[in-house]
Amino acid sequence: MEPEKKWYAVYTKPRWEKKIDSVLIRKGIESWCPLQKIERQWSDRKKIIEDPLFKSYVFVRISNEEKTKVLMTDGVLNFVHYLGKPAVIKNDEVDTIKRYLAEKDASIFIISQEGFVEETKIRVNHGVFMGNEGTVLRSGKKKVYVKLESLGQVMVVEFPAEFLSPI
């Protein structure tokens, strides 16, 4: 019987997402680095590039026995943890992201943090809490503190402003 495999998110060194994804695949580990096509402007031209959707994150579908193999990969910093344990990502959440990225003109818009005043209802667009809705508690220079109510619990999570959009 094959051990049960679950999706996890791992933190990577900045700008190493695609490299780590390919190294993990060569190691025989099911890995996924969600990419979106964006247009970048250089001084002499514009170019469409594939940029990681989640900065410093790569998703892996592994059994417990493969966790060490993932952590031993150069550029992988750690698993994303929730309540002291590596956070398990639900299969349907991964499928939702894959379906979204398969849409013809899928893109995520970044808005400035000035749009986040206290009590603003927001939606999280990036990271482990993607798709969740919450309420802004306080807004700092680069971080926004959001109250997320899920599982009957209230979590206060600090997010970079670019991860959020008002509802």
RODO-2510 file (C-alpha; in nm, 4 decimals, decimal comma):
residues 167
     n   res          X          Y          Z
     1     m     0,0000     0,0000     0,0000
     2     e     0,1378     0,3398    -0,1018
     3     p     0,1603     0,5999     0,1793
     4     e    -0,0929     0,8820     0,1603
     5     k     0,0434     1,1916    -0,0119
     6     k    -0,0653     1,5420     0,0896
     7     w     0,0025     1,8889    -0,0471
     8     y     0,2321     2,1155     0,1540
     9     a     0,3811     2,4588     0,0883
    10     v     0,7529     2,5173     0,1382
    11     y     0,9329     2,8478     0,1862
    12     t     1,2142     2,9065    -0,0612
    13     k     1,4981     3,1494    -0,0921
    14     p     1,3772     3,4644    -0,2727
    15     r     1,3591     3,4201    -0,6523
    16     w     1,4464     3,0468    -0,6317
    17     e     1,0927     2,9156    -0,6862
    18     k     1,1309     2,7862    -1,0442
    19     k     1,4772     2,6420    -0,9801
    20     i     1,3612     2,4518    -0,6696
    21     d     1,0537     2,3249    -0,8561
    22     s     1,2698     2,1710    -1,1287
    23     v     1,5193     2,0217    -0,8781
    24     l     1,2363     1,8593    -0,6786
    25     i     1,0846     1,7129    -0,9965
    26     r     1,4247     1,5659    -1,0910
    27     k     1,4373     1,4083    -0,7419
    28     g     1,1059     1,2346    -0,8187
    29     i     0,8980     1,4567    -0,5911
    30     e     0,5645     1,5901    -0,7146
    31     s     0,6217     1,9655    -0,7102
    32     w     0,4266     2,2622    -0,8434
    33     c     0,5267     2,6250    -0,8748
    34     p     0,2183     2,8167    -0,9958
    35     l     0,3194     3,0673    -1,2640
    36     q     0,1309     3,3548    -1,4211
    37     k     0,2196     3,5370    -1,7398
    38     i     0,2914     3,9051    -1,6836
    39     e     0,4270     4,1805    -1,9032
    40     r     0,7549     4,3369    -1,7887
    41     q     0,8919     4,6657    -1,9177
    42     w     1,2639     4,7034    -1,9776
    43     s     1,4244     5,0256    -2,0982
    44     d     1,4311     4,9019    -2,4579
    45     r     1,1420     4,6521    -2,4813
    46     k     0,8439     4,4810    -2,3248
    47     k     0,8411     4,1077    -2,2657
    48     i     0,5886     3,8513    -2,1410
    49     i     0,7444     3,6392    -1,8662
    50     e     0,6232     3,3617    -1,6390
    51     d     0,6446     3,4853    -1,2814
    52     p     0,5698     3,2790    -0,9682
    53     l     0,2204     3,3533    -0,8394
    54     f     0,3292     3,3073    -0,4771
    55     k     0,6644     3,4673    -0,4000
    56     s     0,9013     3,2329    -0,2095
    57     y     0,6547     2,9400    -0,2126
    58     v     0,6532     2,6050    -0,3916
    59     f     0,3895     2,3363    -0,3396
    60     v     0,4847     1,9703    -0,2961
    61     r     0,2647     1,6588    -0,2817
    62     i     0,4496     1,4141    -0,0614
    63     s     0,4196     1,1442     0,2016
    64     n     0,5617     1,1919     0,5529
    65     e     0,8676     0,9883     0,4537
    66     e     0,9583     1,2388     0,1799
    67     k     0,9650     1,5491     0,4035
    68     t     1,3361     1,5150     0,4796
    69     k     1,4163     1,4754     0,1085
    70     v     1,2373     1,8056     0,0410
    71     l     1,4119     1,9888     0,3267
    72     m     1,7516     1,8637     0,2051
    73     t     1,6982     2,0446    -0,1269
    74     d     1,9228     2,3486    -0,1714
    75     g     1,7135     2,6664    -0,1528
    76     v     1,4263     2,5177     0,0503
    77     l     1,4109     2,6990     0,3844
    78     n     1,1260     2,5192     0,5643
    79     f     0,7690     2,4011     0,5416
    80     v     0,4941     2,6559     0,5963
    81     h     0,3664     2,5812     0,9470
    82     y     0,0231     2,6205     1,1022
    83     l    -0,0306     2,5490     1,4724
    84     g     0,3236     2,4138     1,5034
    85     k     0,2949     2,1528     1,2260
    86     p     0,3549     2,1683     0,8503
    87     a     0,0337     2,3100     0,7019
    88     v    -0,1559     2,0636     0,4817
    89     i    -0,3072     2,2256     0,1718
    90     k    -0,6403     2,0760     0,0653
    91     n    -0,6516     1,9071    -0,2764
    92     d    -0,9497     2,1193    -0,3807
    93     e    -0,7589     2,4403    -0,2976
    94     v    -0,4717     2,3331    -0,5250
    95     d    -0,7242     2,2365    -0,7949
    96     t    -0,8914     2,5789    -0,7636
    97     i    -0,5596     2,7574    -0,8174
    98     k    -0,4805     2,5337    -1,1163
    99     r    -0,8240     2,6027    -1,2703
   100     y    -0,7804     2,9755    -1,2141
   101     l    -0,4394     2,9785    -1,3828
   102     a    -0,5782     2,7773    -1,6767
   103     e    -0,8214     3,0595    -1,7584
   104     k    -0,7183     3,2563    -2,0662
   105     d    -0,6562     3,5980    -1,9088
   106     a    -0,5923     3,4998    -1,5481
   107     s    -0,4052     3,7649    -1,3545
   108     i    -0,3881     3,9113    -1,0090
   109     f    -0,4031     4,2844    -0,9641
   110     i    -0,1965     4,4559    -0,6993
   111     i    -0,3462     4,7571    -0,5298
   112     s    -0,1878     5,0062    -0,2951
   113     q    -0,2249     4,9738     0,0788
   114     e    -0,4003     5,3114     0,0973
   115     g    -0,7194     5,1214     0,0108
   116     f    -0,7152     4,9446     0,3475
   117     v    -0,8776     5,1411     0,6246
   118     e    -0,9956     4,9783     0,9447
   119     e    -1,3086     4,7629     0,9135
   120     t    -1,2646     4,7248     0,5336
   121     k    -1,3820     4,3822     0,4135
   122     i    -1,1047     4,2158     0,2108
   123     r    -1,0243     3,8981     0,0188
   124     v    -0,6816     3,7314     0,0365
   125     n    -0,5349     3,6765    -0,3131
   126     h    -0,2011     3,5089    -0,2325
   127     g    -0,0523     3,2605     0,0076
   128     v    -0,1892     2,9874     0,2255
   129     f    -0,5049     3,1871     0,3077
   130     m    -0,5882     3,2620    -0,0570
   131     g    -0,9641     3,2911    -0,1150
   132     n    -1,0469     3,3675     0,2477
   133     e    -1,2279     3,6845     0,3442
   134     g    -1,1611     3,8979     0,6477
   135     t    -1,1762     4,2407     0,8068
   136     v    -0,8891     4,4897     0,8322
   137     l    -0,7959     4,5543     1,1951
   138     r    -0,5078     4,7913     1,1292
   139     s    -0,2932     4,8987     0,8360
   140     g     0,0789     4,9697     0,8584
   141     k     0,3327     5,0958     0,6058
   142     k     0,3765     4,7597     0,4328
   143     k     0,1636     4,5178     0,6360
   144     v    -0,2089     4,4914     0,6920
   145     y    -0,3488     4,3108     0,9964
   146     v    -0,6578     4,1129     0,9024
   147     k    -0,9078     3,9211     1,1168
   148     l    -0,9948     3,5896     0,9481
   149     e    -1,2849     3,3893     1,0882
   150     s    -1,2655     3,0241     0,9966
   151     l    -1,3261     2,6953     1,1736
   152     g    -1,5196     2,8901     1,4353
   153     q    -1,1941     3,0557     1,5465
   154     v    -1,0687     3,4097     1,4959
   155     m    -0,7155     3,4370     1,3608
   156     v    -0,5353     3,7682     1,3312
   157     v    -0,2915     3,7391     1,0418
   158     e    -0,0387     3,9918     0,9163
   159     f    -0,0340     4,0221     0,5353
   160     p     0,1670     4,2270     0,2871
   161     a    -0,0765     4,4787     0,1362
   162     e    -0,0302     4,3388    -0,2145
   163     f    -0,1803     4,0053    -0,1033
   164     l    -0,5211     4,1671    -0,0414
   165     s    -0,8056     4,3246    -0,2349
   166     p    -1,1155     4,5007    -0,1019
   167     i    -1,4512     4,3297    -0,1452
***
